[in-house]
Amino acid sequence: METLISLLVQIISGAVGGNLAGMTKQSLGTGLNTFLGGVGGLVLGQVVSALTGTSGGEALDVAAVGSNIVGGGIGGLVLTWIVGFIKNQMAAK
């Protein structure tokens, strides 16, 4: 159950990060910002959890939730911004 909660926190944090990235000129639209943010949040959230040792289904504590939020939010923001940047560069040519 803790693993499911961690995944949901990562996806939601990523979606928020994706929408924050969408507030720049790299926006892809609300739906795509949210989707890409969720994917980026899940991916980087899992990487951060593995690196910090907070993965593995142990009880949720402040460190685990914090790493899920930070990793998910940053992952969502970065992936959405990169895809938006590439899209804008391709459209400019």
PyMOL Python script that loads the backbone (N, CA, C, O; Angstrom):
from pymol import cmd

cmd.read_pdbstr("""\
ATOM      1  N   MET A   1       0.822  -1.195   0.000  1.00  0.00           N
ATOM      2  CA  MET A   1       0.000   0.000   0.000  1.00  0.00           C
ATOM      3  C   MET A   1       0.862   1.254   0.000  1.00  0.00           C
ATOM      4  O   MET A   1       0.529   2.246  -0.647  1.00  0.00           O
ATOM      5  N   GLU A   2       1.986   1.202   0.738  1.00  0.00           N
ATOM      6  CA  GLU A   2       2.867   2.370   0.780  1.00  0.00           C
ATOM      7  C   GLU A   2       3.439   2.668  -0.600  1.00  0.00           C
ATOM      8  O   GLU A   2       3.641   3.829  -0.955  1.00  0.00           O
ATOM      9  N   THR A   3       3.703   1.608  -1.383  1.00  0.00           N
ATOM     10  CA  THR A   3       4.244   1.792  -2.722  1.00  0.00           C
ATOM     11  C   THR A   3       3.241   2.504  -3.612  1.00  0.00           C
ATOM     12  O   THR A   3       3.621   3.386  -4.382  1.00  0.00           O
ATOM     13  N   LEU A   4       1.972   2.140  -3.520  1.00  0.00           N
ATOM     14  CA  LEU A   4       0.933   2.789  -4.307  1.00  0.00           C
ATOM     15  C   LEU A   4       0.808   4.262  -3.933  1.00  0.00           C
ATOM     16  O   LEU A   4       0.657   5.118  -4.805  1.00  0.00           O
ATOM     17  N   ILE A   5       0.872   4.548  -2.656  1.00  0.00           N
ATOM     18  CA  ILE A   5       0.800   5.939  -2.200  1.00  0.00           C
ATOM     19  C   ILE A   5       2.004   6.722  -2.716  1.00  0.00           C
ATOM     20  O   ILE A   5       1.859   7.865  -3.150  1.00  0.00           O
ATOM     21  N   SER A   6       3.178   6.122  -2.673  1.00  0.00           N
ATOM     22  CA  SER A   6       4.379   6.785  -3.190  1.00  0.00           C
ATOM     23  C   SER A   6       4.243   7.095  -4.674  1.00  0.00           C
ATOM     24  O   SER A   6       4.585   8.191  -5.117  1.00  0.00           O
ATOM     25  N   LEU A   7       3.745   6.136  -5.436  1.00  0.00           N
ATOM     26  CA  LEU A   7       3.560   6.351  -6.873  1.00  0.00           C
ATOM     27  C   LEU A   7       2.564   7.469  -7.143  1.00  0.00           C
ATOM     28  O   LEU A   7       2.787   8.306  -8.017  1.00  0.00           O
ATOM     29  N   LEU A   8       1.476   7.483  -6.402  1.00  0.00           N
ATOM     30  CA  LEU A   8       0.474   8.544  -6.589  1.00  0.00           C
ATOM     31  C   LEU A   8       1.039   9.917  -6.240  1.00  0.00           C
ATOM     32  O   LEU A   8       0.772  10.897  -6.935  1.00  0.00           O
ATOM     33  N   VAL A   9       1.815   9.985  -5.166  1.00  0.00           N
ATOM     34  CA  VAL A   9       2.438  11.263  -4.781  1.00  0.00           C
ATOM     35  C   VAL A   9       3.399  11.727  -5.872  1.00  0.00           C
ATOM     36  O   VAL A   9       3.437  12.915  -6.193  1.00  0.00           O
ATOM     37  N   GLN A  10       4.169  10.815  -6.440  1.00  0.00           N
ATOM     38  CA  GLN A  10       5.102  11.168  -7.512  1.00  0.00           C
ATOM     39  C   GLN A  10       4.368  11.660  -8.749  1.00  0.00           C
ATOM     40  O   GLN A  10       4.778  12.650  -9.355  1.00  0.00           O
ATOM     41  N   ILE A  11       3.286  10.986  -9.133  1.00  0.00           N
ATOM     42  CA  ILE A  11       2.531  11.375 -10.323  1.00  0.00           C
ATOM     43  C   ILE A  11       1.870  12.735 -10.114  1.00  0.00           C
ATOM     44  O   ILE A  11       1.922  13.593 -10.995  1.00  0.00           O
ATOM     45  N   ILE A  12       1.250  12.934  -8.957  1.00  0.00           N
ATOM     46  CA  ILE A  12       0.584  14.205  -8.687  1.00  0.00           C
ATOM     47  C   ILE A  12       1.599  15.338  -8.612  1.00  0.00           C
ATOM     48  O   ILE A  12       1.366  16.416  -9.160  1.00  0.00           O
ATOM     49  N   SER A  13       2.717  15.106  -7.942  1.00  0.00           N
ATOM     50  CA  SER A  13       3.759  16.132  -7.871  1.00  0.00           C
ATOM     51  C   SER A  13       4.309  16.440  -9.262  1.00  0.00           C
ATOM     52  O   SER A  13       4.584  17.596  -9.583  1.00  0.00           O
ATOM     53  N   GLY A  14       4.468  15.414 -10.079  1.00  0.00           N
ATOM     54  CA  GLY A  14       4.927  15.613 -11.445  1.00  0.00           C
ATOM     55  C   GLY A  14       3.940  16.418 -12.266  1.00  0.00           C
ATOM     56  O   GLY A  14       4.338  17.280 -13.049  1.00  0.00           O
ATOM     57  N   ALA A  15       2.646  16.142 -12.093  1.00  0.00           N
ATOM     58  CA  ALA A  15       1.623  16.895 -12.814  1.00  0.00           C
ATOM     59  C   ALA A  15       1.653  18.374 -12.419  1.00  0.00           C
ATOM     60  O   ALA A  15       1.500  19.252 -13.268  1.00  0.00           O
ATOM     61  N   VAL A  16       1.848  18.636 -11.146  1.00  0.00           N
ATOM     62  CA  VAL A  16       1.972  20.023 -10.693  1.00  0.00           C
ATOM     63  C   VAL A  16       3.223  20.660 -11.298  1.00  0.00           C
ATOM     64  O   VAL A  16       3.170  21.793 -11.777  1.00  0.00           O
ATOM     65  N   GLY A  17       4.341  19.943 -11.279  1.00  0.00           N
ATOM     66  CA  GLY A  17       5.570  20.451 -11.883  1.00  0.00           C
ATOM     67  C   GLY A  17       5.415  20.696 -13.372  1.00  0.00           C
ATOM     68  O   GLY A  17       5.925  21.685 -13.898  1.00  0.00           O
ATOM     69  N   GLY A  18       4.708  19.794 -14.059  1.00  0.00           N
ATOM     70  CA  GLY A  18       4.465  19.971 -15.486  1.00  0.00           C
ATOM     71  C   GLY A  18       3.646  21.209 -15.774  1.00  0.00           C
ATOM     72  O   GLY A  18       3.908  21.914 -16.748  1.00  0.00           O
ATOM     73  N   ASN A  19       2.662  21.480 -14.943  1.00  0.00           N
ATOM     74  CA  ASN A  19       1.856  22.679 -15.140  1.00  0.00           C
ATOM     75  C   ASN A  19       2.625  23.946 -14.777  1.00  0.00           C
ATOM     76  O   ASN A  19       2.367  25.010 -15.341  1.00  0.00           O
ATOM     77  N   LEU A  20       3.566  23.841 -13.841  1.00  0.00           N
ATOM     78  CA  LEU A  20       4.437  24.982 -13.564  1.00  0.00           C
ATOM     79  C   LEU A  20       5.328  25.279 -14.765  1.00  0.00           C
ATOM     80  O   LEU A  20       5.535  26.440 -15.118  1.00  0.00           O
ATOM     81  N   ALA A  21       5.853  24.229 -15.389  1.00  0.00           N
ATOM     82  CA  ALA A  21       6.664  24.417 -16.599  1.00  0.00           C
ATOM     83  C   ALA A  21       5.808  25.002 -17.711  1.00  0.00           C
ATOM     84  O   ALA A  21       6.302  25.771 -18.536  1.00  0.00           O
ATOM     85  N   GLY A  22       4.541  24.648 -17.740  1.00  0.00           N
ATOM     86  CA  GLY A  22       3.629  25.156 -18.755  1.00  0.00           C
ATOM     87  C   GLY A  22       3.311  26.625 -18.606  1.00  0.00           C
ATOM     88  O   GLY A  22       2.724  27.220 -19.510  1.00  0.00           O
ATOM     89  N   MET A  23       3.679  27.221 -17.503  1.00  0.00           N
ATOM     90  CA  MET A  23       3.451  28.654 -17.304  1.00  0.00           C
ATOM     91  C   MET A  23       4.480  29.488 -18.064  1.00  0.00           C
ATOM     92  O   MET A  23       4.372  30.713 -18.115  1.00  0.00           O
ATOM     93  N   THR A  24       5.474  28.831 -18.650  1.00  0.00           N
ATOM     94  CA  THR A  24       6.467  29.522 -19.459  1.00  0.00           C
ATOM     95  C   THR A  24       6.032  29.440 -20.923  1.00  0.00           C
ATOM     96  O   THR A  24       4.961  28.919 -21.233  1.00  0.00           O
ATOM     97  N   LYS A  25       6.865  29.952 -21.804  1.00  0.00           N
ATOM     98  CA  LYS A  25       6.532  29.879 -23.229  1.00  0.00           C
ATOM     99  C   LYS A  25       6.693  28.464 -23.784  1.00  0.00           C
ATOM    100  O   LYS A  25       6.429  28.237 -24.965  1.00  0.00           O
ATOM    101  N   GLN A  26       7.118  27.519 -22.961  1.00  0.00           N
ATOM    102  CA  GLN A  26       7.286  26.129 -23.383  1.00  0.00           C
ATOM    103  C   GLN A  26       6.001  25.318 -23.204  1.00  0.00           C
ATOM    104  O   GLN A  26       6.038  24.091 -23.292  1.00  0.00           O
ATOM    105  N   SER A  27       4.878  25.973 -22.957  1.00  0.00           N
ATOM    106  CA  SER A  27       3.627  25.272 -22.675  1.00  0.00           C
ATOM    107  C   SER A  27       3.177  24.419 -23.857  1.00  0.00           C
ATOM    108  O   SER A  27       3.332  24.796 -25.019  1.00  0.00           O
ATOM    109  N   LEU A  28       2.622  23.272 -23.528  1.00  0.00           N
ATOM    110  CA  LEU A  28       2.093  22.347 -24.530  1.00  0.00           C
ATOM    111  C   LEU A  28       0.577  22.237 -24.433  1.00  0.00           C
ATOM    112  O   LEU A  28      -0.025  21.425 -25.135  1.00  0.00           O
ATOM    113  N   GLY A  29      -0.038  23.024 -23.592  1.00  0.00           N
ATOM    114  CA  GLY A  29      -1.461  22.909 -23.302  1.00  0.00           C
ATOM    115  C   GLY A  29      -1.639  22.195 -21.975  1.00  0.00           C
ATOM    116  O   GLY A  29      -0.798  21.391 -21.573  1.00  0.00           O
ATOM    117  N   THR A  30      -2.723  22.489 -21.307  1.00  0.00           N
ATOM    118  CA  THR A  30      -2.927  21.977 -19.951  1.00  0.00           C
ATOM    119  C   THR A  30      -2.903  20.453 -19.880  1.00  0.00           C
ATOM    120  O   THR A  30      -2.257  19.888 -18.998  1.00  0.00           O
ATOM    121  N   GLY A  31      -3.589  19.791 -20.787  1.00  0.00           N
ATOM    122  CA  GLY A  31      -3.654  18.331 -20.751  1.00  0.00           C
ATOM    123  C   GLY A  31      -2.304  17.678 -20.954  1.00  0.00           C
ATOM    124  O   GLY A  31      -1.925  16.773 -20.211  1.00  0.00           O
ATOM    125  N   LEU A  32      -1.574  18.139 -21.966  1.00  0.00           N
ATOM    126  CA  LEU A  32      -0.265  17.548 -22.247  1.00  0.00           C
ATOM    127  C   LEU A  32       0.755  17.913 -21.175  1.00  0.00           C
ATOM    128  O   LEU A  32       1.605  17.094 -20.826  1.00  0.00           O
ATOM    129  N   ASN A  33       0.678  19.141 -20.647  1.00  0.00           N
ATOM    130  CA  ASN A  33       1.558  19.522 -19.535  1.00  0.00           C
ATOM    131  C   ASN A  33       1.340  18.586 -18.347  1.00  0.00           C
ATOM    132  O   ASN A  33       2.298  18.127 -17.725  1.00  0.00           O
ATOM    133  N   THR A  34       0.082  18.309 -18.039  1.00  0.00           N
ATOM    134  CA  THR A  34      -0.249  17.444 -16.908  1.00  0.00           C
ATOM    135  C   THR A  34       0.222  16.014 -17.161  1.00  0.00           C
ATOM    136  O   THR A  34       0.820  15.394 -16.282  1.00  0.00           O
ATOM    137  N   PHE A  35      -0.044  15.491 -18.355  1.00  0.00           N
ATOM    138  CA  PHE A  35       0.354  14.119 -18.677  1.00  0.00           C
ATOM    139  C   PHE A  35       1.869  13.952 -18.644  1.00  0.00           C
ATOM    140  O   PHE A  35       2.381  13.054 -17.975  1.00  0.00           O
ATOM    141  N   LEU A  36       2.589  14.814 -19.363  1.00  0.00           N
ATOM    142  CA  LEU A  36       4.050  14.708 -19.385  1.00  0.00           C
ATOM    143  C   LEU A  36       4.638  14.937 -17.997  1.00  0.00           C
ATOM    144  O   LEU A  36       5.615  14.293 -17.616  1.00  0.00           O
ATOM    145  N   GLY A  37       4.041  15.853 -17.246  1.00  0.00           N
ATOM    146  CA  GLY A  37       4.496  16.078 -15.881  1.00  0.00           C
ATOM    147  C   GLY A  37       4.343  14.840 -15.026  1.00  0.00           C
ATOM    148  O   GLY A  37       5.240  14.497 -14.255  1.00  0.00           O
ATOM    149  N   GLY A  38       3.205  14.164 -15.156  1.00  0.00           N
ATOM    150  CA  GLY A  38       2.984  12.932 -14.402  1.00  0.00           C
ATOM    151  C   GLY A  38       3.985  11.850 -14.759  1.00  0.00           C
ATOM    152  O   GLY A  38       4.493  11.150 -13.883  1.00  0.00           O
ATOM    153  N   VAL A  39       4.270  11.712 -16.060  1.00  0.00           N
ATOM    154  CA  VAL A  39       5.248  10.714 -16.507  1.00  0.00           C
ATOM    155  C   VAL A  39       6.643  11.068 -15.980  1.00  0.00           C
ATOM    156  O   VAL A  39       7.339  10.214 -15.431  1.00  0.00           O
ATOM    157  N   GLY A  40       7.045  12.329 -16.149  1.00  0.00           N
ATOM    158  CA  GLY A  40       8.357  12.759 -15.661  1.00  0.00           C
ATOM    159  C   GLY A  40       8.471  12.626 -14.155  1.00  0.00           C
ATOM    160  O   GLY A  40       9.520  12.246 -13.634  1.00  0.00           O
ATOM    161  N   GLY A  41       7.387  12.940 -13.456  1.00  0.00           N
ATOM    162  CA  GLY A  41       7.386  12.802 -12.004  1.00  0.00           C
ATOM    163  C   GLY A  41       7.546  11.370 -11.558  1.00  0.00           C
ATOM    164  O   GLY A  41       8.257  11.087 -10.595  1.00  0.00           O
ATOM    165  N   LEU A  42       6.884  10.466 -12.257  1.00  0.00           N
ATOM    166  CA  LEU A  42       6.990   9.056 -11.919  1.00  0.00           C
ATOM    167  C   LEU A  42       8.407   8.543 -12.166  1.00  0.00           C
ATOM    168  O   LEU A  42       8.970   7.829 -11.336  1.00  0.00           O
ATOM    169  N   VAL A  43       8.975   8.911 -13.308  1.00  0.00           N
ATOM    170  CA  VAL A  43      10.310   8.414 -13.653  1.00  0.00           C
ATOM    171  C   VAL A  43      11.364   8.961 -12.693  1.00  0.00           C
ATOM    172  O   VAL A  43      12.096   8.189 -12.073  1.00  0.00           O
ATOM    173  N   LEU A  44      11.447  10.285 -12.564  1.00  0.00           N
ATOM    174  CA  LEU A  44      12.477  10.852 -11.692  1.00  0.00           C
ATOM    175  C   LEU A  44      12.178  10.559 -10.227  1.00  0.00           C
ATOM    176  O   LEU A  44      13.102  10.409  -9.428  1.00  0.00           O
ATOM    177  N   GLY A  45      10.913  10.476  -9.867  1.00  0.00           N
ATOM    178  CA  GLY A  45      10.560  10.113  -8.499  1.00  0.00           C
ATOM    179  C   GLY A  45      11.087   8.738  -8.125  1.00  0.00           C
ATOM    180  O   GLY A  45      11.566   8.537  -7.009  1.00  0.00           O
ATOM    181  N   GLN A  46      11.001   7.797  -9.048  1.00  0.00           N
ATOM    182  CA  GLN A  46      11.529   6.452  -8.805  1.00  0.00           C
ATOM    183  C   GLN A  46      13.053   6.463  -8.716  1.00  0.00           C
ATOM    184  O   GLN A  46      13.639   5.763  -7.891  1.00  0.00           O
ATOM    185  N   VAL A  47      13.689   7.262  -9.573  1.00  0.00           N
ATOM    186  CA  VAL A  47      15.155   7.355  -9.531  1.00  0.00           C
ATOM    187  C   VAL A  47      15.610   7.937  -8.195  1.00  0.00           C
ATOM    188  O   VAL A  47      16.523   7.410  -7.561  1.00  0.00           O
ATOM    189  N   VAL A  48      14.969   9.025  -7.773  1.00  0.00           N
ATOM    190  CA  VAL A  48      15.342   9.670  -6.506  1.00  0.00           C
ATOM    191  C   VAL A  48      15.086   8.725  -5.336  1.00  0.00           C
ATOM    192  O   VAL A  48      15.899   8.640  -4.416  1.00  0.00           O
ATOM    193  N   SER A  49      13.963   8.019  -5.368  1.00  0.00           N
ATOM    194  CA  SER A  49      13.660   7.063  -4.290  1.00  0.00           C
ATOM    195  C   SER A  49      14.712   5.965  -4.209  1.00  0.00           C
ATOM    196  O   SER A  49      15.122   5.563  -3.120  1.00  0.00           O
ATOM    197  N   ALA A  50      15.140   5.490  -5.361  1.00  0.00           N
ATOM    198  CA  ALA A  50      16.164   4.442  -5.372  1.00  0.00           C
ATOM    199  C   ALA A  50      17.509   4.969  -4.869  1.00  0.00           C
ATOM    200  O   ALA A  50      18.216   4.287  -4.127  1.00  0.00           O
ATOM    201  N   LEU A  51      17.850   6.182  -5.280  1.00  0.00           N
ATOM    202  CA  LEU A  51      19.137   6.759  -4.861  1.00  0.00           C
ATOM    203  C   LEU A  51      19.170   7.119  -3.380  1.00  0.00           C
ATOM    204  O   LEU A  51      20.211   7.004  -2.733  1.00  0.00           O
ATOM    205  N   THR A  52      18.040   7.553  -2.849  1.00  0.00           N
ATOM    206  CA  THR A  52      18.000   7.945  -1.437  1.00  0.00           C
ATOM    207  C   THR A  52      17.683   6.777  -0.517  1.00  0.00           C
ATOM    208  O   THR A  52      17.740   6.908   0.706  1.00  0.00           O
ATOM    209  N   GLY A  53      17.350   5.638  -1.106  1.00  0.00           N
ATOM    210  CA  GLY A  53      17.056   4.472  -0.286  1.00  0.00           C
ATOM    211  C   GLY A  53      15.675   4.496   0.328  1.00  0.00           C
ATOM    212  O   GLY A  53      15.419   3.770   1.289  1.00  0.00           O
ATOM    213  N   THR A  54      14.774   5.314  -0.201  1.00  0.00           N
ATOM    214  CA  THR A  54      13.418   5.375   0.344  1.00  0.00           C
ATOM    215  C   THR A  54      12.448   4.530  -0.459  1.00  0.00           C
ATOM    216  O   THR A  54      11.240   4.606  -0.235  1.00  0.00           O
ATOM    217  N   SER A  55      12.952   3.716  -1.402  1.00  0.00           N
ATOM    218  CA  SER A  55      12.078   2.803  -2.134  1.00  0.00           C
ATOM    219  C   SER A  55      12.095   1.452  -1.434  1.00  0.00           C
ATOM    220  O   SER A  55      12.920   1.205  -0.555  1.00  0.00           O
ATOM    221  N   GLY A  56      11.190   0.600  -1.826  1.00  0.00           N
ATOM    222  CA  GLY A  56      11.190  -0.735  -1.245  1.00  0.00           C
ATOM    223  C   GLY A  56       9.977  -1.026  -0.393  1.00  0.00           C
ATOM    224  O   GLY A  56       9.894  -2.095   0.211  1.00  0.00           O
ATOM    225  N   GLY A  57       9.033  -0.102  -0.328  1.00  0.00           N
ATOM    226  CA  GLY A  57       7.775  -0.370   0.347  1.00  0.00           C
ATOM    227  C   GLY A  57       7.805  -0.246   1.849  1.00  0.00           C
ATOM    228  O   GLY A  57       6.877  -0.706   2.514  1.00  0.00           O
ATOM    229  N   GLU A  58       8.836   0.359   2.412  1.00  0.00           N
ATOM    230  CA  GLU A  58       8.832   0.539   3.861  1.00  0.00           C
ATOM    231  C   GLU A  58       7.789   1.594   4.241  1.00  0.00           C
ATOM    232  O   GLU A  58       7.204   2.231   3.365  1.00  0.00           O
ATOM    233  N   ALA A  59       7.566   1.771   5.489  1.00  0.00           N
ATOM    234  CA  ALA A  59       6.548   2.716   5.947  1.00  0.00           C
ATOM    235  C   ALA A  59       6.851   4.115   5.442  1.00  0.00           C
ATOM    236  O   ALA A  59       8.008   4.519   5.329  1.00  0.00           O
ATOM    237  N   LEU A  60       5.796   4.838   5.145  1.00  0.00           N
ATOM    238  CA  LEU A  60       5.965   6.208   4.680  1.00  0.00           C
ATOM    239  C   LEU A  60       6.379   7.087   5.854  1.00  0.00           C
ATOM    240  O   LEU A  60       5.699   7.129   6.879  1.00  0.00           O
ATOM    241  N   ASP A  61       7.483   7.777   5.698  1.00  0.00           N
ATOM    242  CA  ASP A  61       7.907   8.743   6.694  1.00  0.00           C
ATOM    243  C   ASP A  61       8.141  10.067   5.986  1.00  0.00           C
ATOM    244  O   ASP A  61       7.930  10.176   4.778  1.00  0.00           O
ATOM    245  N   VAL A  62       8.568  11.054   6.721  1.00  0.00           N
ATOM    246  CA  VAL A  62       8.747  12.393   6.161  1.00  0.00           C
ATOM    247  C   VAL A  62       9.786  12.382   5.042  1.00  0.00           C
ATOM    248  O   VAL A  62       9.601  13.049   4.025  1.00  0.00           O
ATOM    249  N   ALA A  63      10.863  11.643   5.213  1.00  0.00           N
ATOM    250  CA  ALA A  63      11.914  11.602   4.186  1.00  0.00           C
ATOM    251  C   ALA A  63      11.395  10.975   2.901  1.00  0.00           C
ATOM    252  O   ALA A  63      11.682  11.473   1.812  1.00  0.00           O
ATOM    253  N   ALA A  64      10.638   9.894   3.012  1.00  0.00           N
ATOM    254  CA  ALA A  64      10.113   9.213   1.823  1.00  0.00           C
ATOM    255  C   ALA A  64       9.126  10.103   1.077  1.00  0.00           C
ATOM    256  O   ALA A  64       9.209  10.238  -0.144  1.00  0.00           O
ATOM    257  N   VAL A  65       8.207  10.698   1.796  1.00  0.00           N
ATOM    258  CA  VAL A  65       7.216  11.572   1.155  1.00  0.00           C
ATOM    259  C   VAL A  65       7.897  12.801   0.567  1.00  0.00           C
ATOM    260  O   VAL A  65       7.557  13.235  -0.534  1.00  0.00           O
ATOM    261  N   GLY A  66       8.847  13.357   1.289  1.00  0.00           N
ATOM    262  CA  GLY A  66       9.578  14.527   0.788  1.00  0.00           C
ATOM    263  C   GLY A  66      10.342  14.216  -0.479  1.00  0.00           C
ATOM    264  O   GLY A  66      10.322  15.012  -1.418  1.00  0.00           O
ATOM    265  N   SER A  67      11.016  13.078  -0.530  1.00  0.00           N
ATOM    266  CA  SER A  67      11.764  12.730  -1.743  1.00  0.00           C
ATOM    267  C   SER A  67      10.812  12.447  -2.894  1.00  0.00           C
ATOM    268  O   SER A  67      11.134  12.742  -4.045  1.00  0.00           O
ATOM    269  N   ASN A  68       9.643  11.878  -2.605  1.00  0.00           N
ATOM    270  CA  ASN A  68       8.641  11.645  -3.651  1.00  0.00           C
ATOM    271  C   ASN A  68       8.127  12.963  -4.218  1.00  0.00           C
ATOM    272  O   ASN A  68       7.973  13.099  -5.431  1.00  0.00           O
ATOM    273  N   ILE A  69       7.864  13.922  -3.356  1.00  0.00           N
ATOM    274  CA  ILE A  69       7.351  15.218  -3.805  1.00  0.00           C
ATOM    275  C   ILE A  69       8.409  15.978  -4.596  1.00  0.00           C
ATOM    276  O   ILE A  69       8.126  16.492  -5.678  1.00  0.00           O
ATOM    277  N   VAL A  70       9.605  16.050  -4.071  1.00  0.00           N
ATOM    278  CA  VAL A  70      10.678  16.796  -4.742  1.00  0.00           C
ATOM    279  C   VAL A  70      11.058  16.120  -6.057  1.00  0.00           C
ATOM    280  O   VAL A  70      11.127  16.780  -7.094  1.00  0.00           O
ATOM    281  N   GLY A  71      11.302  14.820  -6.024  1.00  0.00           N
ATOM    282  CA  GLY A  71      11.672  14.099  -7.238  1.00  0.00           C
ATOM    283  C   GLY A  71      10.580  14.154  -8.289  1.00  0.00           C
ATOM    284  O   GLY A  71      10.852  14.375  -9.469  1.00  0.00           O
ATOM    285  N   GLY A  72       9.347  13.952  -7.859  1.00  0.00           N
ATOM    286  CA  GLY A  72       8.225  13.999  -8.797  1.00  0.00           C
ATOM    287  C   GLY A  72       8.021  15.373  -9.389  1.00  0.00           C
ATOM    288  O   GLY A  72       7.834  15.513 -10.597  1.00  0.00           O
ATOM    289  N   GLY A  73       8.055  16.391  -8.543  1.00  0.00           N
ATOM    290  CA  GLY A  73       7.852  17.757  -9.033  1.00  0.00           C
ATOM    291  C   GLY A  73       8.925  18.206  -9.998  1.00  0.00           C
ATOM    292  O   GLY A  73       8.628  18.790 -11.040  1.00  0.00           O
ATOM    293  N   ILE A  74      10.161  17.938  -9.657  1.00  0.00           N
ATOM    294  CA  ILE A  74      11.265  18.339 -10.531  1.00  0.00           C
ATOM    295  C   ILE A  74      11.248  17.522 -11.821  1.00  0.00           C
ATOM    296  O   ILE A  74      11.484  18.067 -12.899  1.00  0.00           O
ATOM    297  N   GLY A  75      10.975  16.236 -11.723  1.00  0.00           N
ATOM    298  CA  GLY A  75      10.900  15.396 -12.916  1.00  0.00           C
ATOM    299  C   GLY A  75       9.816  15.860 -13.874  1.00  0.00           C
ATOM    300  O   GLY A  75      10.034  15.922 -15.084  1.00  0.00           O
ATOM    301  N   GLY A  76       8.661  16.182 -13.339  1.00  0.00           N
ATOM    302  CA  GLY A  76       7.572  16.678 -14.177  1.00  0.00           C
ATOM    303  C   GLY A  76       7.891  18.005 -14.820  1.00  0.00           C
ATOM    304  O   GLY A  76       7.601  18.219 -15.997  1.00  0.00           O
ATOM    305  N   LEU A  77       8.482  18.891 -14.057  1.00  0.00           N
ATOM    306  CA  LEU A  77       8.857  20.205 -14.580  1.00  0.00           C
ATOM    307  C   LEU A  77       9.890  20.068 -15.690  1.00  0.00           C
ATOM    308  O   LEU A  77       9.741  20.671 -16.752  1.00  0.00           O
ATOM    309  N   VAL A  78      10.923  19.290 -15.457  1.00  0.00           N
ATOM    310  CA  VAL A  78      12.015  19.166 -16.429  1.00  0.00           C
ATOM    311  C   VAL A  78      11.540  18.494 -17.718  1.00  0.00           C
ATOM    312  O   VAL A  78      11.825  18.994 -18.806  1.00  0.00           O
ATOM    313  N   LEU A  79      10.822  17.375 -17.620  1.00  0.00           N
ATOM    314  CA  LEU A  79      10.381  16.681 -18.831  1.00  0.00           C
ATOM    315  C   LEU A  79       9.447  17.567 -19.654  1.00  0.00           C
ATOM    316  O   LEU A  79       9.593  17.650 -20.874  1.00  0.00           O
ATOM    317  N   THR A  80       8.500  18.223 -19.008  1.00  0.00           N
ATOM    318  CA  THR A  80       7.574  19.090 -19.733  1.00  0.00           C
ATOM    319  C   THR A  80       8.308  20.243 -20.389  1.00  0.00           C
ATOM    320  O   THR A  80       8.021  20.581 -21.538  1.00  0.00           O
ATOM    321  N   TRP A  81       9.244  20.850 -19.688  1.00  0.00           N
ATOM    322  CA  TRP A  81       9.990  21.978 -20.248  1.00  0.00           C
ATOM    323  C   TRP A  81      10.824  21.528 -21.445  1.00  0.00           C
ATOM    324  O   TRP A  81      10.863  22.217 -22.464  1.00  0.00           O
ATOM    325  N   ILE A  82      11.485  20.387 -21.333  1.00  0.00           N
ATOM    326  CA  ILE A  82      12.331  19.898 -22.435  1.00  0.00           C
ATOM    327  C   ILE A  82      11.493  19.597 -23.674  1.00  0.00           C
ATOM    328  O   ILE A  82      11.867  19.988 -24.780  1.00  0.00           O
ATOM    329  N   VAL A  83      10.368  18.910 -23.507  1.00  0.00           N
ATOM    330  CA  VAL A  83       9.519  18.593 -24.655  1.00  0.00           C
ATOM    331  C   VAL A  83       8.964  19.877 -25.268  1.00  0.00           C
ATOM    332  O   VAL A  83       8.905  20.003 -26.491  1.00  0.00           O
ATOM    333  N   GLY A  84       8.561  20.825 -24.434  1.00  0.00           N
ATOM    334  CA  GLY A  84       8.080  22.114 -24.951  1.00  0.00           C
ATOM    335  C   GLY A  84       9.166  22.867 -25.689  1.00  0.00           C
ATOM    336  O   GLY A  84       8.901  23.472 -26.729  1.00  0.00           O
ATOM    337  N   PHE A  85      10.371  22.843 -25.177  1.00  0.00           N
ATOM    338  CA  PHE A  85      11.502  23.516 -25.824  1.00  0.00           C
ATOM    339  C   PHE A  85      11.774  22.898 -27.198  1.00  0.00           C
ATOM    340  O   PHE A  85      11.964  23.615 -28.180  1.00  0.00           O
ATOM    341  N   ILE A  86      11.793  21.561 -27.260  1.00  0.00           N
ATOM    342  CA  ILE A  86      12.028  20.881 -28.535  1.00  0.00           C
ATOM    343  C   ILE A  86      10.918  21.210 -29.528  1.00  0.00           C
ATOM    344  O   ILE A  86      11.191  21.473 -30.699  1.00  0.00           O
ATOM    345  N   LYS A  87       9.679  21.197 -29.070  1.00  0.00           N
ATOM    346  CA  LYS A  87       8.542  21.519 -29.941  1.00  0.00           C
ATOM    347  C   LYS A  87       8.674  22.933 -30.487  1.00  0.00           C
ATOM    348  O   LYS A  87       8.467  23.158 -31.680  1.00  0.00           O
ATOM    349  N   ASN A  88       9.012  23.877 -29.638  1.00  0.00           N
ATOM    350  CA  ASN A  88       9.167  25.264 -30.096  1.00  0.00           C
ATOM    351  C   ASN A  88      10.319  25.427 -31.056  1.00  0.00           C
ATOM    352  O   ASN A  88      10.223  26.212 -32.000  1.00  0.00           O
ATOM    353  N   GLN A  89      11.413  24.705 -30.843  1.00  0.00           N
ATOM    354  CA  GLN A  89      12.566  24.787 -31.743  1.00  0.00           C
ATOM    355  C   GLN A  89      12.228  24.191 -33.115  1.00  0.00           C
ATOM    356  O   GLN A  89      12.665  24.706 -34.144  1.00  0.00           O
ATOM    357  N   MET A  90      11.465  23.125 -33.122  1.00  0.00           N
ATOM    358  CA  MET A  90      11.069  22.509 -34.385  1.00  0.00           C
ATOM    359  C   MET A  90      10.082  23.388 -35.140  1.00  0.00           C
ATOM    360  O   MET A  90      10.118  23.438 -36.370  1.00  0.00           O
ATOM    361  N   ALA A  91       9.204  24.079 -34.429  1.00  0.00           N
ATOM    362  CA  ALA A  91       8.217  24.953 -35.059  1.00  0.00           C
ATOM    363  C   ALA A  91       8.871  26.212 -35.617  1.00  0.00           C
ATOM    364  O   ALA A  91       8.353  26.802 -36.565  1.00  0.00           O
ATOM    365  N   ALA A  92       9.990  26.631 -35.054  1.00  0.00           N
ATOM    366  CA  ALA A  92      10.670  27.857 -35.484  1.00  0.00           C
ATOM    367  C   ALA A  92      11.408  27.665 -36.807  1.00  0.00           C
ATOM    368  O   ALA A  92      11.753  28.641 -37.473  1.00  0.00           O
ATOM    369  N   LYS A  93      11.647  26.428 -37.182  1.00  0.00           N
ATOM    370  CA  LYS A  93      12.423  26.176 -38.421  1.00  0.00           C
ATOM    371  C   LYS A  93      11.546  26.117 -39.628  1.00  0.00           C
ATOM    372  O   LYS A  93      12.037  25.914 -40.738  1.00  0.00           O
TER     373      LYS A  93
END
""", "prot")
cmd.dss("prot")
cmd.show_as("cartoon", "prot")
cmd.util.cbc("prot")
cmd.orient("prot")
